[in-house]
Amino acid sequence: MSFPEPNDLPQDQNVNHEQAAQKEQILKQILTPEARMRLNNIKMVKPELSDLVEQYLIGMATQGKMPGQINDDQLKQILLSTQQPKRDFKINRV
């Protein structure tokens, strides 16, 4: 079994790969190593949450609203603000 050459991939896959590489490059610039590690761990457990946070961070960076690099504590605050509050259910048995 042979692997396809990069030239054999359809054009849209090349574009998606380039966009993913650009996204990773931006995240490397705006996140400290600890924050990147935390975001990668979250991506394994909750990919939809990590995608939402990545989009938010990239949007802030492209608008120039990012004062500097985001550290781990700042990322924790962003994660807490984006998560849905959990509902508690209490079941009374009769």
PDB file with one MODEL, atoms N, CA, C and O in Angstrom:
MODEL        1
ATOM      1  N   MET A   1       0.846  -1.174   0.000  1.00  0.00           N
ATOM      2  CA  MET A   1       0.000   0.000   0.000  1.00  0.00           C
ATOM      3  C   MET A   1       0.888   1.233   0.000  1.00  0.00           C
ATOM      4  O   MET A   1       1.814   1.337   0.805  1.00  0.00           O
ATOM      5  N   SER A   2       0.616   2.144  -0.880  1.00  0.00           N
ATOM      6  CA  SER A   2       1.432   3.349  -0.960  1.00  0.00           C
ATOM      7  C   SER A   2       0.623   4.540  -0.465  1.00  0.00           C
ATOM      8  O   SER A   2      -0.604   4.571  -0.562  1.00  0.00           O
ATOM      9  N   PHE A   3       1.330   5.494   0.056  1.00  0.00           N
ATOM     10  CA  PHE A   3       0.688   6.707   0.535  1.00  0.00           C
ATOM     11  C   PHE A   3       0.622   7.708  -0.606  1.00  0.00           C
ATOM     12  O   PHE A   3       1.530   7.759  -1.436  1.00  0.00           O
ATOM     13  N   PRO A   4      -0.442   8.506  -0.660  1.00  0.00           N
ATOM     14  CA  PRO A   4      -0.537   9.481  -1.744  1.00  0.00           C
ATOM     15  C   PRO A   4       0.506  10.579  -1.575  1.00  0.00           C
ATOM     16  O   PRO A   4       0.823  10.997  -0.462  1.00  0.00           O
ATOM     17  N   GLU A   5       1.013  11.020  -2.678  1.00  0.00           N
ATOM     18  CA  GLU A   5       1.954  12.137  -2.675  1.00  0.00           C
ATOM     19  C   GLU A   5       1.178  13.412  -2.394  1.00  0.00           C
ATOM     20  O   GLU A   5      -0.021  13.470  -2.669  1.00  0.00           O
ATOM     21  N   PRO A   6       1.834  14.443  -1.847  1.00  0.00           N
ATOM     22  CA  PRO A   6       1.116  15.690  -1.592  1.00  0.00           C
ATOM     23  C   PRO A   6       0.495  16.281  -2.858  1.00  0.00           C
ATOM     24  O   PRO A   6      -0.527  16.963  -2.785  1.00  0.00           O
ATOM     25  N   ASN A   7       1.102  16.025  -4.009  1.00  0.00           N
ATOM     26  CA  ASN A   7       0.552  16.560  -5.252  1.00  0.00           C
ATOM     27  C   ASN A   7      -0.701  15.804  -5.685  1.00  0.00           C
ATOM     28  O   ASN A   7      -1.479  16.320  -6.487  1.00  0.00           O
ATOM     29  N   ASP A   8      -0.913  14.589  -5.171  1.00  0.00           N
ATOM     30  CA  ASP A   8      -2.063  13.783  -5.546  1.00  0.00           C
ATOM     31  C   ASP A   8      -3.330  14.152  -4.758  1.00  0.00           C
ATOM     32  O   ASP A   8      -4.427  13.729  -5.121  1.00  0.00           O
ATOM     33  N   LEU A   9      -3.181  14.937  -3.687  1.00  0.00           N
ATOM     34  CA  LEU A   9      -4.330  15.294  -2.863  1.00  0.00           C
ATOM     35  C   LEU A   9      -5.203  16.304  -3.601  1.00  0.00           C
ATOM     36  O   LEU A   9      -4.689  17.150  -4.333  1.00  0.00           O
ATOM     37  N   PRO A  10      -6.510  16.222  -3.415  1.00  0.00           N
ATOM     38  CA  PRO A  10      -7.384  17.223  -4.017  1.00  0.00           C
ATOM     39  C   PRO A  10      -7.064  18.617  -3.485  1.00  0.00           C
ATOM     40  O   PRO A  10      -6.517  18.770  -2.393  1.00  0.00           O
ATOM     41  N   GLN A  11      -7.413  19.624  -4.272  1.00  0.00           N
ATOM     42  CA  GLN A  11      -7.071  21.002  -3.931  1.00  0.00           C
ATOM     43  C   GLN A  11      -7.678  21.433  -2.603  1.00  0.00           C
ATOM     44  O   GLN A  11      -7.022  22.139  -1.837  1.00  0.00           O
ATOM     45  N   ASP A  12      -8.917  21.029  -2.307  1.00  0.00           N
ATOM     46  CA  ASP A  12      -9.545  21.464  -1.063  1.00  0.00           C
ATOM     47  C   ASP A  12      -8.867  20.872   0.162  1.00  0.00           C
ATOM     48  O   ASP A  12      -8.861  21.502   1.219  1.00  0.00           O
ATOM     49  N   GLN A  13      -8.294  19.679   0.048  1.00  0.00           N
ATOM     50  CA  GLN A  13      -7.545  19.119   1.169  1.00  0.00           C
ATOM     51  C   GLN A  13      -6.263  19.904   1.400  1.00  0.00           C
ATOM     52  O   GLN A  13      -5.859  20.102   2.545  1.00  0.00           O
ATOM     53  N   ASN A  14      -5.621  20.351   0.337  1.00  0.00           N
ATOM     54  CA  ASN A  14      -4.420  21.179   0.476  1.00  0.00           C
ATOM     55  C   ASN A  14      -4.763  22.493   1.162  1.00  0.00           C
ATOM     56  O   ASN A  14      -4.011  22.964   2.015  1.00  0.00           O
ATOM     57  N   VAL A  15      -5.889  23.084   0.794  1.00  0.00           N
ATOM     58  CA  VAL A  15      -6.312  24.342   1.398  1.00  0.00           C
ATOM     59  C   VAL A  15      -6.611  24.132   2.877  1.00  0.00           C
ATOM     60  O   VAL A  15      -6.207  24.943   3.709  1.00  0.00           O
ATOM     61  N   ASN A  16      -7.320  23.044   3.215  1.00  0.00           N
ATOM     62  CA  ASN A  16      -7.631  22.749   4.616  1.00  0.00           C
ATOM     63  C   ASN A  16      -6.360  22.532   5.422  1.00  0.00           C
ATOM     64  O   ASN A  16      -6.257  22.986   6.562  1.00  0.00           O
ATOM     65  N   HIS A  17      -5.394  21.838   4.832  1.00  0.00           N
ATOM     66  CA  HIS A  17      -4.124  21.584   5.517  1.00  0.00           C
ATOM     67  C   HIS A  17      -3.374  22.897   5.752  1.00  0.00           C
ATOM     68  O   HIS A  17      -2.791  23.094   6.819  1.00  0.00           O
ATOM     69  N   GLU A  18      -3.385  23.781   4.779  1.00  0.00           N
ATOM     70  CA  GLU A  18      -2.713  25.077   4.921  1.00  0.00           C
ATOM     71  C   GLU A  18      -3.394  25.924   5.985  1.00  0.00           C
ATOM     72  O   GLU A  18      -2.722  26.594   6.768  1.00  0.00           O
ATOM     73  N   GLN A  19      -4.734  25.899   6.019  1.00  0.00           N
ATOM     74  CA  GLN A  19      -5.462  26.666   7.028  1.00  0.00           C
ATOM     75  C   GLN A  19      -5.177  26.137   8.426  1.00  0.00           C
ATOM     76  O   GLN A  19      -5.032  26.915   9.369  1.00  0.00           O
ATOM     77  N   ALA A  20      -5.095  24.829   8.562  1.00  0.00           N
ATOM     78  CA  ALA A  20      -4.781  24.240   9.866  1.00  0.00           C
ATOM     79  C   ALA A  20      -3.370  24.620  10.292  1.00  0.00           C
ATOM     80  O   ALA A  20      -3.129  24.882  11.471  1.00  0.00           O
ATOM     81  N   ALA A  21      -2.444  24.652   9.355  1.00  0.00           N
ATOM     82  CA  ALA A  21      -1.070  25.039   9.680  1.00  0.00           C
ATOM     83  C   ALA A  21      -1.007  26.506  10.089  1.00  0.00           C
ATOM     84  O   ALA A  21      -0.274  26.858  11.013  1.00  0.00           O
ATOM     85  N   GLN A  22      -1.765  27.362   9.412  1.00  0.00           N
ATOM     86  CA  GLN A  22      -1.795  28.781   9.780  1.00  0.00           C
ATOM     87  C   GLN A  22      -2.406  28.964  11.162  1.00  0.00           C
ATOM     88  O   GLN A  22      -1.933  29.781  11.951  1.00  0.00           O
ATOM     89  N   LYS A  23      -3.467  28.197  11.456  1.00  0.00           N
ATOM     90  CA  LYS A  23      -4.112  28.281  12.767  1.00  0.00           C
ATOM     91  C   LYS A  23      -3.139  27.869  13.864  1.00  0.00           C
ATOM     92  O   LYS A  23      -3.057  28.527  14.901  1.00  0.00           O
ATOM     93  N   GLU A  24      -2.402  26.784  13.641  1.00  0.00           N
ATOM     94  CA  GLU A  24      -1.424  26.331  14.630  1.00  0.00           C
ATOM     95  C   GLU A  24      -0.321  27.363  14.831  1.00  0.00           C
ATOM     96  O   GLU A  24       0.143  27.565  15.953  1.00  0.00           O
ATOM     97  N   GLN A  25       0.099  28.014  13.756  1.00  0.00           N
ATOM     98  CA  GLN A  25       1.157  29.027  13.852  1.00  0.00           C
ATOM     99  C   GLN A  25       0.685  30.218  14.679  1.00  0.00           C
ATOM    100  O   GLN A  25       1.435  30.741  15.502  1.00  0.00           O
ATOM    101  N   ILE A  26      -0.557  30.646  14.460  1.00  0.00           N
ATOM    102  CA  ILE A  26      -1.103  31.769  15.232  1.00  0.00           C
ATOM    103  C   ILE A  26      -1.212  31.387  16.705  1.00  0.00           C
ATOM    104  O   ILE A  26      -0.870  32.179  17.583  1.00  0.00           O
ATOM    105  N   LEU A  27      -1.691  30.170  16.975  1.00  0.00           N
ATOM    106  CA  LEU A  27      -1.830  29.738  18.366  1.00  0.00           C
ATOM    107  C   LEU A  27      -0.475  29.640  19.054  1.00  0.00           C
ATOM    108  O   LEU A  27      -0.366  29.923  20.247  1.00  0.00           O
ATOM    109  N   LYS A  28       0.561  29.242  18.314  1.00  0.00           N
ATOM    110  CA  LYS A  28       1.906  29.192  18.903  1.00  0.00           C
ATOM    111  C   LYS A  28       2.379  30.583  19.302  1.00  0.00           C
ATOM    112  O   LYS A  28       3.105  30.738  20.283  1.00  0.00           O
ATOM    113  N   GLN A  29       1.970  31.587  18.547  1.00  0.00           N
ATOM    114  CA  GLN A  29       2.401  32.951  18.830  1.00  0.00           C
ATOM    115  C   GLN A  29       1.655  33.563  20.005  1.00  0.00           C
ATOM    116  O   GLN A  29       2.233  34.339  20.766  1.00  0.00           O
ATOM    117  N   ILE A  30       0.368  33.223  20.167  1.00  0.00           N
ATOM    118  CA  ILE A  30      -0.433  33.917  21.175  1.00  0.00           C
ATOM    119  C   ILE A  30      -0.575  33.150  22.486  1.00  0.00           C
ATOM    120  O   ILE A  30      -1.052  33.712  23.472  1.00  0.00           O
ATOM    121  N   LEU A  31      -0.169  31.869  22.520  1.00  0.00           N
ATOM    122  CA  LEU A  31      -0.290  31.077  23.741  1.00  0.00           C
ATOM    123  C   LEU A  31       1.081  30.683  24.270  1.00  0.00           C
ATOM    124  O   LEU A  31       1.992  30.386  23.497  1.00  0.00           O
ATOM    125  N   THR A  32       1.220  30.683  25.582  1.00  0.00           N
ATOM    126  CA  THR A  32       2.439  30.168  26.196  1.00  0.00           C
ATOM    127  C   THR A  32       2.446  28.647  26.040  1.00  0.00           C
ATOM    128  O   THR A  32       1.398  28.063  25.763  1.00  0.00           O
ATOM    129  N   PRO A  33       3.591  27.992  26.210  1.00  0.00           N
ATOM    130  CA  PRO A  33       3.630  26.527  26.065  1.00  0.00           C
ATOM    131  C   PRO A  33       2.675  25.796  27.011  1.00  0.00           C
ATOM    132  O   PRO A  33       2.074  24.793  26.627  1.00  0.00           O
ATOM    133  N   GLU A  34       2.531  26.289  28.236  1.00  0.00           N
ATOM    134  CA  GLU A  34       1.624  25.646  29.184  1.00  0.00           C
ATOM    135  C   GLU A  34       0.176  25.769  28.724  1.00  0.00           C
ATOM    136  O   GLU A  34      -0.598  24.818  28.830  1.00  0.00           O
ATOM    137  N   ALA A  35      -0.186  26.939  28.216  1.00  0.00           N
ATOM    138  CA  ALA A  35      -1.549  27.153  27.741  1.00  0.00           C
ATOM    139  C   ALA A  35      -1.827  26.301  26.504  1.00  0.00           C
ATOM    140  O   ALA A  35      -2.926  25.764  26.361  1.00  0.00           O
ATOM    141  N   ARG A  36      -0.852  26.170  25.616  1.00  0.00           N
ATOM    142  CA  ARG A  36      -1.022  25.321  24.434  1.00  0.00           C
ATOM    143  C   ARG A  36      -1.210  23.864  24.837  1.00  0.00           C
ATOM    144  O   ARG A  36      -2.016  23.149  24.240  1.00  0.00           O
ATOM    145  N   MET A  37      -0.465  23.423  25.852  1.00  0.00           N
ATOM    146  CA  MET A  37      -0.597  22.050  26.328  1.00  0.00           C
ATOM    147  C   MET A  37      -1.998  21.821  26.902  1.00  0.00           C
ATOM    148  O   MET A  37      -2.612  20.784  26.653  1.00  0.00           O
ATOM    149  N   ARG A  38      -2.494  22.783  27.665  1.00  0.00           N
ATOM    150  CA  ARG A  38      -3.839  22.661  28.237  1.00  0.00           C
ATOM    151  C   ARG A  38      -4.883  22.614  27.122  1.00  0.00           C
ATOM    152  O   ARG A  38      -5.809  21.804  27.179  1.00  0.00           O
ATOM    153  N   LEU A  39      -4.747  23.462  26.121  1.00  0.00           N
ATOM    154  CA  LEU A  39      -5.710  23.477  25.023  1.00  0.00           C
ATOM    155  C   LEU A  39      -5.664  22.169  24.230  1.00  0.00           C
ATOM    156  O   LEU A  39      -6.705  21.678  23.794  1.00  0.00           O
ATOM    157  N   ASN A  40      -4.481  21.607  24.040  1.00  0.00           N
ATOM    158  CA  ASN A  40      -4.361  20.318  23.352  1.00  0.00           C
ATOM    159  C   ASN A  40      -4.996  19.191  24.171  1.00  0.00           C
ATOM    160  O   ASN A  40      -5.615  18.289  23.607  1.00  0.00           O
ATOM    161  N   ASN A  41      -4.844  19.240  25.500  1.00  0.00           N
ATOM    162  CA  ASN A  41      -5.489  18.232  26.356  1.00  0.00           C
ATOM    163  C   ASN A  41      -7.008  18.337  26.268  1.00  0.00           C
ATOM    164  O   ASN A  41      -7.708  17.325  26.226  1.00  0.00           O
ATOM    165  N   ILE A  42      -7.504  19.553  26.240  1.00  0.00           N
ATOM    166  CA  ILE A  42      -8.946  19.758  26.136  1.00  0.00           C
ATOM    167  C   ILE A  42      -9.444  19.290  24.777  1.00  0.00           C
ATOM    168  O   ILE A  42     -10.555  18.771  24.664  1.00  0.00           O
ATOM    169  N   LYS A  43      -8.629  19.470  23.749  1.00  0.00           N
ATOM    170  CA  LYS A  43      -9.023  19.037  22.403  1.00  0.00           C
ATOM    171  C   LYS A  43      -9.256  17.535  22.353  1.00  0.00           C
ATOM    172  O   LYS A  43     -10.107  17.063  21.599  1.00  0.00           O
ATOM    173  N   MET A  44      -8.506  16.779  23.153  1.00  0.00           N
ATOM    174  CA  MET A  44      -8.703  15.329  23.181  1.00  0.00           C
ATOM    175  C   MET A  44     -10.018  14.935  23.835  1.00  0.00           C
ATOM    176  O   MET A  44     -10.646  13.953  23.439  1.00  0.00           O
ATOM    177  N   VAL A  45     -10.437  15.707  24.843  1.00  0.00           N
ATOM    178  CA  VAL A  45     -11.627  15.360  25.606  1.00  0.00           C
ATOM    179  C   VAL A  45     -12.875  16.037  25.035  1.00  0.00           C
ATOM    180  O   VAL A  45     -13.909  15.394  24.854  1.00  0.00           O
ATOM    181  N   LYS A  46     -12.771  17.323  24.757  1.00  0.00           N
ATOM    182  CA  LYS A  46     -13.910  18.101  24.261  1.00  0.00           C
ATOM    183  C   LYS A  46     -13.478  18.905  23.030  1.00  0.00           C
ATOM    184  O   LYS A  46     -13.170  20.091  23.147  1.00  0.00           O
ATOM    185  N   PRO A  47     -13.454  18.276  21.864  1.00  0.00           N
ATOM    186  CA  PRO A  47     -12.984  18.981  20.669  1.00  0.00           C
ATOM    187  C   PRO A  47     -13.838  20.197  20.304  1.00  0.00           C
ATOM    188  O   PRO A  47     -13.317  21.178  19.773  1.00  0.00           O
ATOM    189  N   GLU A  48     -15.144  20.143  20.585  1.00  0.00           N
ATOM    190  CA  GLU A  48     -15.994  21.281  20.242  1.00  0.00           C
ATOM    191  C   GLU A  48     -15.657  22.498  21.102  1.00  0.00           C
ATOM    192  O   GLU A  48     -15.704  23.626  20.612  1.00  0.00           O
ATOM    193  N   LEU A  49     -15.322  22.291  22.360  1.00  0.00           N
ATOM    194  CA  LEU A  49     -14.938  23.388  23.237  1.00  0.00           C
ATOM    195  C   LEU A  49     -13.599  23.984  22.802  1.00  0.00           C
ATOM    196  O   LEU A  49     -13.444  25.205  22.779  1.00  0.00           O
ATOM    197  N   SER A  50     -12.640  23.139  22.460  1.00  0.00           N
ATOM    198  CA  SER A  50     -11.340  23.650  22.048  1.00  0.00           C
ATOM    199  C   SER A  50     -11.451  24.410  20.732  1.00  0.00           C
ATOM    200  O   SER A  50     -10.762  25.414  20.547  1.00  0.00           O
ATOM    201  N   ASP A  51     -12.307  23.953  19.807  1.00  0.00           N
ATOM    202  CA  ASP A  51     -12.504  24.676  18.550  1.00  0.00           C
ATOM    203  C   ASP A  51     -13.099  26.049  18.808  1.00  0.00           C
ATOM    204  O   ASP A  51     -12.695  27.032  18.187  1.00  0.00           O
ATOM    205  N   LEU A  52     -14.059  26.121  19.723  1.00  0.00           N
ATOM    206  CA  LEU A  52     -14.683  27.391  20.060  1.00  0.00           C
ATOM    207  C   LEU A  52     -13.656  28.361  20.651  1.00  0.00           C
ATOM    208  O   LEU A  52     -13.623  29.534  20.279  1.00  0.00           O
ATOM    209  N   VAL A  53     -12.826  27.877  21.564  1.00  0.00           N
ATOM    210  CA  VAL A  53     -11.817  28.726  22.201  1.00  0.00           C
ATOM    211  C   VAL A  53     -10.751  29.141  21.180  1.00  0.00           C
ATOM    212  O   VAL A  53     -10.302  30.287  21.187  1.00  0.00           O
ATOM    213  N   GLU A  54     -10.345  28.218  20.303  1.00  0.00           N
ATOM    214  CA  GLU A  54      -9.356  28.552  19.277  1.00  0.00           C
ATOM    215  C   GLU A  54      -9.884  29.639  18.355  1.00  0.00           C
ATOM    216  O   GLU A  54      -9.157  30.577  18.029  1.00  0.00           O
ATOM    217  N   GLN A  55     -11.136  29.528  17.931  1.00  0.00           N
ATOM    218  CA  GLN A  55     -11.729  30.555  17.072  1.00  0.00           C
ATOM    219  C   GLN A  55     -11.768  31.905  17.777  1.00  0.00           C
ATOM    220  O   GLN A  55     -11.483  32.939  17.173  1.00  0.00           O
ATOM    221  N   TYR A  56     -12.121  31.888  19.050  1.00  0.00           N
ATOM    222  CA  TYR A  56     -12.165  33.128  19.833  1.00  0.00           C
ATOM    223  C   TYR A  56     -10.781  33.761  19.918  1.00  0.00           C
ATOM    224  O   TYR A  56     -10.626  34.960  19.689  1.00  0.00           O
ATOM    225  N   LEU A  57      -9.773  32.948  20.249  1.00  0.00           N
ATOM    226  CA  LEU A  57      -8.418  33.477  20.400  1.00  0.00           C
ATOM    227  C   LEU A  57      -7.876  34.009  19.081  1.00  0.00           C
ATOM    228  O   LEU A  57      -7.252  35.070  19.050  1.00  0.00           O
ATOM    229  N   ILE A  58      -8.107  33.285  17.998  1.00  0.00           N
ATOM    230  CA  ILE A  58      -7.616  33.731  16.691  1.00  0.00           C
ATOM    231  C   ILE A  58      -8.333  35.002  16.262  1.00  0.00           C
ATOM    232  O   ILE A  58      -7.718  35.897  15.682  1.00  0.00           O
ATOM    233  N   GLY A  59      -9.623  35.088  16.541  1.00  0.00           N
ATOM    234  CA  GLY A  59     -10.363  36.309  16.226  1.00  0.00           C
ATOM    235  C   GLY A  59      -9.829  37.505  16.988  1.00  0.00           C
ATOM    236  O   GLY A  59      -9.672  38.588  16.423  1.00  0.00           O
ATOM    237  N   MET A  60      -9.551  37.316  18.259  1.00  0.00           N
ATOM    238  CA  MET A  60      -8.994  38.408  19.068  1.00  0.00           C
ATOM    239  C   MET A  60      -7.616  38.812  18.558  1.00  0.00           C
ATOM    240  O   MET A  60      -7.292  39.999  18.518  1.00  0.00           O
ATOM    241  N   ALA A  61      -6.816  37.844  18.174  1.00  0.00           N
ATOM    242  CA  ALA A  61      -5.466  38.137  17.702  1.00  0.00           C
ATOM    243  C   ALA A  61      -5.496  38.876  16.365  1.00  0.00           C
ATOM    244  O   ALA A  61      -4.726  39.814  16.156  1.00  0.00           O
ATOM    245  N   THR A  62      -6.379  38.458  15.466  1.00  0.00           N
ATOM    246  CA  THR A  62      -6.432  39.112  14.158  1.00  0.00           C
ATOM    247  C   THR A  62      -7.010  40.516  14.248  1.00  0.00           C
ATOM    248  O   THR A  62      -6.709  41.358  13.402  1.00  0.00           O
ATOM    249  N   GLN A  63      -7.831  40.785  15.254  1.00  0.00           N
ATOM    250  CA  GLN A  63      -8.379  42.123  15.453  1.00  0.00           C
ATOM    251  C   GLN A  63      -7.418  43.021  16.216  1.00  0.00           C
ATOM    252  O   GLN A  63      -7.671  44.218  16.352  1.00  0.00           O
ATOM    253  N   GLY A  64      -6.332  42.472  16.710  1.00  0.00           N
ATOM    254  CA  GLY A  64      -5.355  43.258  17.448  1.00  0.00           C
ATOM    255  C   GLY A  64      -5.759  43.533  18.880  1.00  0.00           C
ATOM    256  O   GLY A  64      -5.226  44.458  19.492  1.00  0.00           O
ATOM    257  N   LYS A  65      -6.674  42.768  19.433  1.00  0.00           N
ATOM    258  CA  LYS A  65      -7.143  42.977  20.802  1.00  0.00           C
ATOM    259  C   LYS A  65      -6.407  42.117  21.813  1.00  0.00           C
ATOM    260  O   LYS A  65      -6.794  42.066  22.980  1.00  0.00           O
ATOM    261  N   MET A  66      -5.354  41.440  21.380  1.00  0.00           N
ATOM    262  CA  MET A  66      -4.586  40.561  22.251  1.00  0.00           C
ATOM    263  C   MET A  66      -3.394  41.368  22.793  1.00  0.00           C
ATOM    264  O   MET A  66      -2.510  41.746  22.024  1.00  0.00           O
ATOM    265  N   PRO A  67      -3.362  41.638  24.116  1.00  0.00           N
ATOM    266  CA  PRO A  67      -2.282  42.457  24.666  1.00  0.00           C
ATOM    267  C   PRO A  67      -0.914  41.779  24.621  1.00  0.00           C
ATOM    268  O   PRO A  67       0.105  42.466  24.539  1.00  0.00           O
ATOM    269  N   GLY A  68      -0.870  40.490  24.670  1.00  0.00           N
ATOM    270  CA  GLY A  68       0.384  39.728  24.678  1.00  0.00           C
ATOM    271  C   GLY A  68       0.044  38.265  24.619  1.00  0.00           C
ATOM    272  O   GLY A  68      -1.032  37.884  24.156  1.00  0.00           O
ATOM    273  N   GLN A  69       0.962  37.441  25.089  1.00  0.00           N
ATOM    274  CA  GLN A  69       0.685  36.018  25.096  1.00  0.00           C
ATOM    275  C   GLN A  69      -0.287  35.670  26.222  1.00  0.00           C
ATOM    276  O   GLN A  69      -0.261  36.265  27.300  1.00  0.00           O
ATOM    277  N   ILE A  70      -1.133  34.703  25.942  1.00  0.00           N
ATOM    278  CA  ILE A  70      -2.094  34.207  26.933  1.00  0.00           C
ATOM    279  C   ILE A  70      -1.404  33.108  27.734  1.00  0.00           C
ATOM    280  O   ILE A  70      -0.900  32.137  27.169  1.00  0.00           O
ATOM    281  N   ASN A  71      -1.388  33.271  29.064  1.00  0.00           N
ATOM    282  CA  ASN A  71      -0.787  32.230  29.894  1.00  0.00           C
ATOM    283  C   ASN A  71      -1.859  31.234  30.336  1.00  0.00           C
ATOM    284  O   ASN A  71      -3.030  31.368  29.978  1.00  0.00           O
ATOM    285  N   ASP A  72      -1.453  30.252  31.103  1.00  0.00           N
ATOM    286  CA  ASP A  72      -2.334  29.162  31.499  1.00  0.00           C
ATOM    287  C   ASP A  72      -3.508  29.669  32.338  1.00  0.00           C
ATOM    288  O   ASP A  72      -4.639  29.229  32.135  1.00  0.00           O
ATOM    289  N   ASP A  73      -3.261  30.580  33.269  1.00  0.00           N
ATOM    290  CA  ASP A  73      -4.334  31.088  34.118  1.00  0.00           C
ATOM    291  C   ASP A  73      -5.353  31.885  33.302  1.00  0.00           C
ATOM    292  O   ASP A  73      -6.556  31.783  33.544  1.00  0.00           O
ATOM    293  N   GLN A  74      -4.884  32.670  32.347  1.00  0.00           N
ATOM    294  CA  GLN A  74      -5.807  33.424  31.496  1.00  0.00           C
ATOM    295  C   GLN A  74      -6.635  32.484  30.629  1.00  0.00           C
ATOM    296  O   GLN A  74      -7.822  32.723  30.408  1.00  0.00           O
ATOM    297  N   LEU A  75      -6.010  31.415  30.135  1.00  0.00           N
ATOM    298  CA  LEU A  75      -6.737  30.438  29.336  1.00  0.00           C
ATOM    299  C   LEU A  75      -7.803  29.743  30.176  1.00  0.00           C
ATOM    300  O   LEU A  75      -8.896  29.466  29.682  1.00  0.00           O
ATOM    301  N   LYS A  76      -7.495  29.458  31.446  1.00  0.00           N
ATOM    302  CA  LYS A  76      -8.485  28.849  32.336  1.00  0.00           C
ATOM    303  C   LYS A  76      -9.709  29.754  32.464  1.00  0.00           C
ATOM    304  O   LYS A  76     -10.842  29.273  32.447  1.00  0.00           O
ATOM    305  N   GLN A  77      -9.484  31.059  32.591  1.00  0.00           N
ATOM    306  CA  GLN A  77     -10.592  32.006  32.718  1.00  0.00           C
ATOM    307  C   GLN A  77     -11.427  32.038  31.439  1.00  0.00           C
ATOM    308  O   GLN A  77     -12.654  32.111  31.501  1.00  0.00           O
ATOM    309  N   ILE A  78     -10.770  31.983  30.289  1.00  0.00           N
ATOM    310  CA  ILE A  78     -11.486  31.965  29.010  1.00  0.00           C
ATOM    311  C   ILE A  78     -12.313  30.693  28.900  1.00  0.00           C
ATOM    312  O   ILE A  78     -13.463  30.728  28.461  1.00  0.00           O
ATOM    313  N   LEU A  79     -11.725  29.569  29.300  1.00  0.00           N
ATOM    314  CA  LEU A  79     -12.448  28.298  29.244  1.00  0.00           C
ATOM    315  C   LEU A  79     -13.669  28.310  30.157  1.00  0.00           C
ATOM    316  O   LEU A  79     -14.738  27.832  29.778  1.00  0.00           O
ATOM    317  N   LEU A  80     -13.508  28.855  31.355  1.00  0.00           N
ATOM    318  CA  LEU A  80     -14.637  28.925  32.281  1.00  0.00           C
ATOM    319  C   LEU A  80     -15.745  29.820  31.745  1.00  0.00           C
ATOM    320  O   LEU A  80     -16.926  29.526  31.935  1.00  0.00           O
ATOM    321  N   SER A  81     -15.376  30.907  31.079  1.00  0.00           N
ATOM    322  CA  SER A  81     -16.396  31.819  30.566  1.00  0.00           C
ATOM    323  C   SER A  81     -17.129  31.255  29.356  1.00  0.00           C
ATOM    324  O   SER A  81     -18.259  31.660  29.082  1.00  0.00           O
ATOM    325  N   THR A  82     -16.509  30.327  28.624  1.00  0.00           N
ATOM    326  CA  THR A  82     -17.160  29.790  27.429  1.00  0.00           C
ATOM    327  C   THR A  82     -17.969  28.533  27.710  1.00  0.00           C
ATOM    328  O   THR A  82     -18.809  28.156  26.893  1.00  0.00           O
ATOM    329  N   GLN A  83     -17.742  27.877  28.837  1.00  0.00           N
ATOM    330  CA  GLN A  83     -18.463  26.641  29.131  1.00  0.00           C
ATOM    331  C   GLN A  83     -19.885  26.941  29.570  1.00  0.00           C
ATOM    332  O   GLN A  83     -20.159  27.955  30.213  1.00  0.00           O
ATOM    333  N   GLN A  84     -20.781  26.036  29.208  1.00  0.00           N
ATOM    334  CA  GLN A  84     -22.165  26.129  29.627  1.00  0.00           C
ATOM    335  C   GLN A  84     -22.247  25.755  31.106  1.00  0.00           C
ATOM    336  O   GLN A  84     -21.570  24.826  31.546  1.00  0.00           O
ATOM    337  N   PRO A  85     -23.058  26.461  31.867  1.00  0.00           N
ATOM    338  CA  PRO A  85     -23.206  26.057  33.273  1.00  0.00           C
ATOM    339  C   PRO A  85     -23.892  24.696  33.365  1.00  0.00           C
ATOM    340  O   PRO A  85     -24.815  24.397  32.608  1.00  0.00           O
ATOM    341  N   LYS A  86     -23.432  23.893  34.290  1.00  0.00           N
ATOM    342  CA  LYS A  86     -24.009  22.562  34.467  1.00  0.00           C
ATOM    343  C   LYS A  86     -25.299  22.666  35.265  1.00  0.00           C
ATOM    344  O   LYS A  86     -25.442  23.503  36.157  1.00  0.00           O
ATOM    345  N   ARG A  87     -26.215  21.803  34.920  1.00  0.00           N
ATOM    346  CA  ARG A  87     -27.484  21.767  35.638  1.00  0.00           C
ATOM    347  C   ARG A  87     -27.426  20.646  36.664  1.00  0.00           C
ATOM    348  O   ARG A  87     -26.947  19.547  36.383  1.00  0.00           O
ATOM    349  N   ASP A  88     -27.915  20.940  37.842  1.00  0.00           N
ATOM    350  CA  ASP A  88     -28.001  19.932  38.893  1.00  0.00           C
ATOM    351  C   ASP A  88     -29.431  19.420  38.957  1.00  0.00           C
ATOM    352  O   ASP A  88     -30.386  20.196  38.968  1.00  0.00           O
ATOM    353  N   PHE A  89     -29.555  18.135  38.998  1.00  0.00           N
ATOM    354  CA  PHE A  89     -30.865  17.513  39.116  1.00  0.00           C
ATOM    355  C   PHE A  89     -30.948  16.828  40.466  1.00  0.00           C
ATOM    356  O   PHE A  89     -30.019  16.147  40.900  1.00  0.00           O
ATOM    357  N   LYS A  90     -32.064  17.021  41.106  1.00  0.00           N
ATOM    358  CA  LYS A  90     -32.293  16.370  42.379  1.00  0.00           C
ATOM    359  C   LYS A  90     -33.517  15.485  42.238  1.00  0.00           C
ATOM    360  O   LYS A  90     -34.597  15.951  41.874  1.00  0.00           O
ATOM    361  N   ILE A  91     -33.342  14.222  42.524  1.00  0.00           N
ATOM    362  CA  ILE A  91     -34.427  13.254  42.388  1.00  0.00           C
ATOM    363  C   ILE A  91     -34.863  12.829  43.784  1.00  0.00           C
ATOM    364  O   ILE A  91     -34.071  12.317  44.575  1.00  0.00           O
ATOM    365  N   ASN A  92     -36.111  13.050  44.058  1.00  0.00           N
ATOM    366  CA  ASN A  92     -36.690  12.629  45.333  1.00  0.00           C
ATOM    367  C   ASN A  92     -37.475  11.364  45.090  1.00  0.00           C
ATOM    368  O   ASN A  92     -38.402  11.346  44.279  1.00  0.00           O
ATOM    369  N   ARG A  93     -37.114  10.316  45.780  1.00  0.00           N
ATOM    370  CA  ARG A  93     -37.853   9.062  45.654  1.00  0.00           C
ATOM    371  C   ARG A  93     -38.916   8.987  46.723  1.00  0.00           C
ATOM    372  O   ARG A  93     -38.697   9.357  47.877  1.00  0.00           O
ATOM    373  N   VAL A  94     -40.048   8.509  46.323  1.00  0.00           N
ATOM    374  CA  VAL A  94     -41.168   8.421  47.255  1.00  0.00           C
ATOM    375  C   VAL A  94     -41.362   7.000  47.718  1.00  0.00           C
ATOM    376  O   VAL A  94     -42.263   6.727  48.512  1.00  0.00           O
TER     377      VAL A  94
ENDMDL
END
